[in-house]
Amino acid sequence: MLRLTELTWREARAAGADAIALLPIGSQEQHAAHLPMGTDTLLVTAVVDRAAELLAGDGPPVVRLPALPYGHSPHHLFAAAVSLSASTLGAVLADILRSLTESGFHRVMIVNGHGGNDEIMRLAVKEHALRAEGAFAACSYWSLGESLENPGHAGRYETSLMLAAHPDLVRTPVEPHRPAGAPPLFNAPPHPGLTAERHGEWARVGGMTDDPSTARPDPGELSTRATELARAIRAFAEATAPGAI
């Protein structure tokens, strides 16, 4: 894996001819009392780096950009967050995509670690493909493969991954958390495929979607996410190789 930060401009230009540029994006936002603000950024970076390791040797060349550590997190400002508006995040991603294209990269994949970024990231990729030559893709690291699990927020899933990737950053003991009342609409919509929100629910449930106290280190799930991302990168590389169209 090449890292853009460590390349000279000539090396970056040369790499752009064949390599896929990987841009991890995350957030800085509350993750309850036991996880750090940068959980989403840390996890997506871990998944991207492990996927790149799996591709080493026989996979397509990749250039990993520094992770974008800020995302669209206004729903976490009730506690603490550093949030970009949807228009600002869209503009930032548009500028990054344009910069990479003008710097010689023909293929770019954005890999997301925060739910609030998902629609904005996908729209940025679609709009850039209308303006620029090349192929562009986007995914959230938990959205790939057949065995999918809703990651929730600051609950068992994210806590299990953080215990595997960055155990020193998880504050223990992790206290049980079972918010009173009905599950929040944003995490349990009343009908499949429906997006539903209710004012004040993030604060009502304390910024968590489920109980994190049952979490255990889960390096297997972390490896699964990395493996699925590596497969997605390979598929994107094959579909966009010269002569593939």
C-alpha positions, 0 to 999 in steps of 0.5 A: 500500500502506498500512502499519498502523504509519503509520495512525492508529486511525481510518484503520486502522478505515476501512481494515479495512472493505475492505482485506486485512490482510497479515501477513508472518511469518518467523524468526530462525535460523541460515542457515549461514555466509553468510546472516543470521539474519533471512533468512526475515523479509527474504525474505518481507517483500521478496515481500509488498512487491513483491506490494503494489506490483503491486496498486497502482492496480487491485488490492484495497486492502491494509494491510501489518502489521509482519513477525513476526520470530520463528518456530518454529525449535527444529531450528536451536537446535543452532547459533543461533536465537530460537525460539517453541514451536509453542503460543506461535506459535499463540497469538501468531497467534491473538491477532493475528488476534483483534486485527485482527478486533476492530479492524475488519478482515474479511479477513486473509492471513498470508504465511509465509517459514519452513518451520517456521511453515507448519502452525502458521499454517494451523491458526491461520487455520482455528481463527480462522475458526470463532470470528470473522466474516470470511475468513482465508487463509494461504500460504508465499511459495514455495507459490503457482503452478504452477512450484514449487521446494523452497526448501530451507534456506540453499542455492542457492534462498534464497541466490539470492533474498538476492543479488537482494533484499539482496546486501549481507547475503550473506557472500562468497565463498560456500563449497561445501557438500556434506554427507557421507552420505544426503540428510536425510529432512526434505528428501528423504522416501523417498516422495512425500507422506510427512513424515519426520524423523530425530534429529540430521540438521540438525546432521549436514548443517550446517544446509544442505539443498544447496550454496549456492556455485552461487547467482547473483542471481535477481531473476526468481524474486523477481519470480515469487514476488511475482507469484504472491502478487499473484495469490493476493491478487486471487483471495482478494479476489474470492472474499471480496468482498460478494456473492461467496457 
